[in-house]
C-alpha cells in the first residue's frame, strides 16, 4: 500500500458489523437432547444384545458339541456292553475310552430273568447321558433250524397238516408219514426249504448259571437271601400303579400264600414271588416284570410282556397275547427232599400268541417228564425248548427243540407223533434275538429300550 494512503471508513457499515456480532445465539430444544440420549441407549442395548447373543451361540455350540461327543461315547459304551462277557466279581465297570481321564463311561450289567439288563453311562464335567436296555443274543448260523429232536432211536411220525420248514435235526431212524386218528399226512414232502441232519441223544444244554439264578426264587427255604429284602405283597400300599426304573434297585414283592394280580399296572424292575399260586386276570397290566411261583395261571384274554417261571404248572388261557420278549418256563429245583406227585406242565390254550421263549428244564424221571402242550391255533414266534415232552398242535414260527413228541388222543397216547403241528423257521423275524439261556450266539443285541420316560425327561 503506498505511503500516505487513507483507508476509507464507513461508520454505518462498522455499526452493522458490531450489531451482528452482538446478536443472541440460537438454542436447541430440550427434547432434542432426550432424543439423542434415547438413540444412545438403543444403540447400547442393541450392542449388548448382540454380545449376549454371540455368547449364547458360543455356549450353545459348545453344549451341542459336548452332547454330540457324549452321544458317541454312549453309543460306544452300549456296544461295549453288547460285545463283552459279564465281569466276575461285580456288575459295574468304569472305563476311559481314550485313556485321557476325560471321556469316561460306566458299564453296568444286571441279570433279569433269562436276559441281562445293560446300563450305559457317558460322563462329562457337567453332563451325563444314560441308556437302559434289555440284552439278547443274535443266533449263529448253526442255530438257525426248524427242529431238533433228540435221538431216542425211534423215528418221527407226522400226520395231518403237519409242516416242517427249514433244516431239521432228526434221529437216525428218520421221519415217516403216518395215519393217525383217521388223518393221513396231507403234504408231499416231509421237509420243506431245508435239509435233514442227524441229531444227538441229548438236547443242546441250557446255561446252568442262568438256571442257577432262577432256582432260588422257587425254593421255599426261609434262609434264602432274597427274602431279607422282600416286601410283603399284602402289606404294600394300595396305589393306582407300581413302577420301578431299571436304573434303580429292583423291587421284590413276596407272599407266603397266593397272589392275584388284577387291574393295577405293574411295570419295570419288579419281581413277584409266591409260595403257592400267582393268578393273573385279563385286566392286569404287566410290563417287563418277573413272576415266580409253583403254579402260575393267566386268565383268558390276558395281554402283557413278562417272564414267568413256575415249578409245577403254568397255564395260559384262550386268546392271550405275550409281547416280545416274553418268557414262559418250567424250572427244575434240584433238591432231594422235593417230591413231585404229578407231571409238571405248561399248557397254552388255543388262539394264544407268545412272542419269545417257551421252555421246560425238568429232566425228572421217565414217568414225570415235564410236558409242554401247545393247543390248536396257538402260535409261538421265537423258540420252544422242551427238555421232556412236547405236544404240538399249534404253530412255532421259529425253532423247536424237544426230547420227545407226544400226542394224546381220546383213544390212545402216541410218542414221537405230530398231528397238525407246524414248525417253520422261515417265518421267524430276521430281527429276532434269543436268550443266553440257550447259549445262543455271542454277539449281543438290544431287545428293548427301557426306562423310556426317564430318558425322555432327561
Rosetta blueprint (number, residue, H / E / L):
1 X L
2 X L
3 X L
4 X L
5 X L
6 X L
7 X L
8 X L
9 X L
10 X L
11 X H
12 X H
13 X H
14 X H
15 X H
16 X H
17 X H
18 X H
19 X H
20 X H
21 X H
22 X L
23 X L
24 X L
25 X L
26 X L
27 X L
28 X L
29 X L
30 X H
31 X H
32 X H
33 X H
34 X H
35 X H
36 X H
37 X H
38 X H
39 X H
40 X H
41 X H
42 X H
43 X H
44 X H
45 X H
46 X H
47 X H
48 X H
49 X H
50 X H
51 X H
52 X H
53 X H
54 X H
55 X H
56 X H
57 X H
58 X H
59 X H
60 X H
61 X H
62 X H
63 X H
64 X H
65 X H
66 X H
67 X H
68 X H
69 X H
70 X H
71 X H
72 X H
73 X H
74 X H
75 X H
76 X H
77 X H
78 X H
79 X H
80 X H
81 X H
82 X H
83 X H
84 X L
85 X L
86 X L
87 X L
88 X L
89 X L
90 X L
91 X L
92 X E
93 X E
94 X E
95 X E
96 X E
97 X L
98 X L
99 X L
100 X L
101 X L
102 X L
103 X L
104 X E
105 X E
106 X E
107 X E
108 X E
109 X E
110 X E
111 X E
112 X E
113 X L
114 X L
115 X E
116 X E
117 X E
118 X E
119 X E
120 X E
121 X E
122 X E
123 X E
124 X L
125 X L
126 X L
127 X L
128 X E
129 X E
130 X E
131 X E
132 X E
133 X E
134 X E
135 X E
136 X E
137 X E
138 X L
139 X L
140 X L
141 X H
142 X H
143 X H
144 X L
145 X L
146 X L
147 X E
148 X E
149 X E
150 X L
151 X L
152 X L
153 X L
154 X L
155 X L
156 X E
157 X E
158 X E
159 X E
160 X L
161 X L
162 X L
163 X E
164 X E
165 X E
166 X L
167 X L
168 X E
169 X E
170 X E
171 X L
172 X L
173 X L
174 X L
175 X E
176 X E
177 X E
178 X L
179 X L
180 X E
181 X L
182 X L
183 X E
184 X L
185 X L
186 X L
187 X L
188 X L
189 X L
190 X L
191 X L
192 X E
193 X L
194 X L
195 X L
196 X E
197 X E
198 X E
199 X L
200 X L
201 X L
202 X L
203 X L
204 X L
205 X L
206 X L
207 X L
208 X H
209 X H
210 X H
211 X H
212 X H
213 X H
214 X H
215 X H
216 X H
217 X H
218 X H
219 X L
220 X L
221 X L
222 X L
223 X L
224 X L
225 X H
226 X H
227 X H
228 X H
229 X H
230 X L
231 X E
232 X E
233 X L
234 X L
235 X L
236 X L
237 X L
238 X L
239 X L
240 X L
241 X E
242 X E
243 X E
244 X E
245 X L
246 X L
247 X L
248 X L
249 X L
250 X L
251 X E
252 X E
253 X E
254 X E
255 X E
256 X L
257 X L
258 X L
259 X E
260 X E
261 X E
262 X L
263 X L
264 X L
265 X E
266 X E
267 X E
268 X E
269 X L
270 X E
271 X E
272 X E
273 X E
274 X E
275 X L
276 X L
277 X E
278 X E
279 X E
280 X E
281 X L
282 X L
283 X L
284 X L
285 X E
286 X E
287 X E
288 X E
289 X E
290 X E
291 X E
292 X E
293 X E
294 X E
295 X E
296 X E
297 X E
298 X E
299 X L
300 X L
301 X L
302 X L
303 X E
304 X E
305 X E
306 X E
307 X E
308 X E
309 X E
310 X E
311 X E
312 X E
313 X E
314 X E
315 X E
316 X E
317 X L
318 X L
319 X L
320 X L
321 X E
322 X E
323 X E
324 X E
325 X E
326 X E
327 X E
328 X E
329 X E
330 X E
331 X E
332 X L
333 X L
334 X L
335 X L
336 X L
337 X L
338 X L
339 X L
340 X L
341 X L
342 X L
343 X L
344 X L
345 X E
346 X E
347 X E
348 X E
349 X L
350 X L
351 X L
352 X L
353 X E
354 X E
355 X E
356 X E
357 X E
358 X E
359 X E
360 X E
361 X E
362 X L
363 X L
364 X L
365 X L
366 X H
367 X H
368 X H
369 X L
370 X L
371 X E
372 X E
373 X E
374 X E
375 X L
376 X L
377 X L
378 X L
379 X E
380 X E
381 X E
382 X E
383 X E
384 X E
385 X E
386 X E
387 X E
388 X E
389 X E
390 X E
391 X E
392 X E
393 X L
394 X L
395 X E
396 X E
397 X E
398 X E
399 X E
400 X E
401 X E
402 X E
403 X E
404 X E
405 X E
406 X E
407 X E
408 X E
409 X L
410 X L
411 X L
412 X L
413 X E
414 X E
415 X E
416 X L
417 X E
418 X E
419 X E
420 X L
421 X L
422 X E
423 X E
424 X E
425 X H
426 X H
427 X H
428 X L
429 X L
430 X L
431 X L
432 X L
433 X L
434 X E
435 X L
436 X H
437 X H
438 X H
439 X L
440 X L
441 X L
442 X L
443 X L
444 X E
445 X E
446 X E
447 X E
448 X E
449 X E
450 X L
451 X L
452 X H
453 X H
454 X H
455 X H
456 X H
457 X H
458 X L
